[in-house]
Amino acid sequence: MNEILFHGSTRYFDRFDLEKSRLKLDFGRGIYLSTRQDHSASIIKTNVGYVYSYEVNLTEAREFLRIFRFRSDSLEWVKFVLDNRHLITGTQLSSIRAKDYDIIMGPTVDNVLKRELDSITLDGGFALLSKTAQNKKLAQIRDKFKPDVYPEQVCLKTQKAVNLFDRSRVGMWIIGPGGVKYVKC
């Protein structure tokens, strides 16, 4: 079954470029897409931008891409996000290794969870806690998360995954001072 996924940007481009992706995001360096067009548009934060749409069959893609999907209630997801967003020196909380996958999917961090994760890493004491105490603290944070607030995100981690999406663009919304215009590709 085909899925439509969206990517918001302030720049026009023909192809994704992994080298232009940023570090310290939920799933680390990669190209991020959303399951909702409005969420991709909200990321732009300027009066001018583009929301690109892609139609892909991720079930078929599993035959040639390594895809991992987190559940929203997963403690492993919280650990993975913390590992990637804060890059705490000398620690790896999650057993999931980003380098083992072409695509990683899962919930988008909401503002409550982001504040909670920021607070435990800024105080400096989290890394000194026992594994049991760390897991308890992360479980408390996870329980505050509202999975329905934001859509699922899809992170393209490798050029192989990027190539699939570059071939799958179906359209884009151009957002400008004159309004919004849809262009089919």
Protein Blocks (a to p, Z undefined) as FASTA:
>chain_A
ZZddddddfbdcfbdcfklpcehifnopaddddfbfklmmmmnopabdcdddddddfklm
mmmpccddddfklmklmmmmmmmmnopghiafbfbdfklpfbdcdddddfklmmmmmmmm
mnommmmpcfklmmmmmmmmmmmpcfklpccddddfbfklmmmmmmmcgbdcdddfkbcc
dddZZ
